[in-house]
């Protein structure tokens, strides 16, 4: 779930408020947005992708809130890491062009014919 | 403040307007629908409960697409591939036209500049789309087409008059502003229902559009095919079952679970989970495949990297998250090639509509669903625009009545005091357990329906709804969907597609038909024949 809006990085652009599909954030006049409805977060990581300054951190735990330490996230390079790998950080190329899904599909086709089958047999 | 002033203020706060076509939902189906309707010259408004571009199952994920070159041999193979898995309920004419449409639409996406990867021969590979980039592009195309987008604006009721559907009303939850959009046609593209299971991107998918359509008199089809579950690390939200083809599954002791697998062995995982935790490790991936997997779906690795788990060498606990009708195939019944519903002026597209026509009673997600979303979106938008045009110059003068006013009059005196969370939990307790929804019996379905039917009666007629109206409405929709699912599952006394009955373990040739589900309070089931089986042969 969303755990952090970095006070030092956030520019109050409120893009996260706009793009969150489950309306987790609230805009606050003259201040940083706040996480108002954390339990509504669906852990989809979309806010992190859209944040232009890597000020957000979504912890992978989907069902419970966890403690996070901004200094530690920052020093280990976790902040902005997903945006970087997807290539939405302007310093990195788009990942779409490197998409190797077709290699997986080829292997799947060779192994069992189709990607997935029903939970039967 | 005088009374008159207050009324004026409220009027200012409300958005009241007209559009030829109103599209409800801004995922792949809704965006394709809006773009196509606008290209026919219609005025179009798209409302999304969340944000068009991030909402829904596609945006945070990646998806394969049923994109098959127009060669007969390749098309035959594609049509055969899931035909038996789907219980022979797909129709050849629909599969062919979806394959044709998907071919055209994917080529359009390429021409719009989507950065497709190049394969080993240096050819663009158009069989996969990365959700964030695909949906960012679609939002841009929707706006370029002149469509107005209202984000964070769930529809709460359809408007109707004697001619059919005439728009919808809802609320912008960020502006706390009511909206009413009168329209000549409405396209429901709200996705399926995953019951707030936190399967990736699925928590906006609570079946709202199915309830809107049913209140207007639309029927459902294939609601028994609603028991999809995805493999997921227990702590996380990233549901990517395909990756687990390279996994082995283990007991807590480290001993291998015989027969467990992502494909044919998912039921073994489910049965084991009923009594003990299950662990997985992706130990079948070659070094080469490990690199490809990271490049195919970076988000698969996100939870692992952040939790300090190496999924190729560490064993991690897994669960099965319910995907309900999102990767099931049931939804609003489609009556013709325009993706019209039973109600004049109302169309359905994407996961909100039944996908049985192209995949029968089974889909693995992605692929067929992605192809269906862009095809049905395209056709519904085209048809909705033409329908609006045909209504003539006085079409904007229609004033529909909100459907929820009618149901509001029927309030009972009962008030059990159930909070919205109580209602959601009560529904989840019936639809999430593997031994109820995945492994079905008449006894357990009937048992669940006893509670779900009374819950529906309560939430539909409660004297004093509590909590926010939007969440209450979602709880209502989930309750409705769960009842359609289980009433229909009870009626299909056989095992077919993903629908599994432990008391009827084999397919029954006498039940080779679709099941149509009608009604809100009294649910009725009818049958509908499969008109165009593959190769013209009924199996």
Interface residues (C-beta under 8 A of the other chain):
Chain A: X17 X18 X19 X20 X21 X22 X23 X40 X42 X43 X44 X45 X46 X49 X50 X59 X60 X61 X62 X63 X78 X81 X82 X85 X86 X88 X94 X95 X96 X97 X98 X99 X100 X101 X102 X103 X104 X105 X107 X108 X111 X112 X113 X114 X115 X116 X117 X118 X119 X120 X121
Chain B: X49 X50 X51 X53 X54 X55 X56 X59 X60 X62 X64 X81 X82 X85 X114 X115 X116 X117 X118 X119 X125 X127 X128 X130 X132 X133 X151 X152 X173 X174 X198 X200 X201 X202 X203 X204 X229 X233 X235 X236 X237 X238 X241 X242 X245 X262 X263 X264 X265 X266 X267 X270 X289 X291 X292 X293 X295 X296 X297 X298 X299 X302 X303 X304 X305 X306 X307 X362 X364 X365 X366 X367 X438 X495 X497 X498 X500
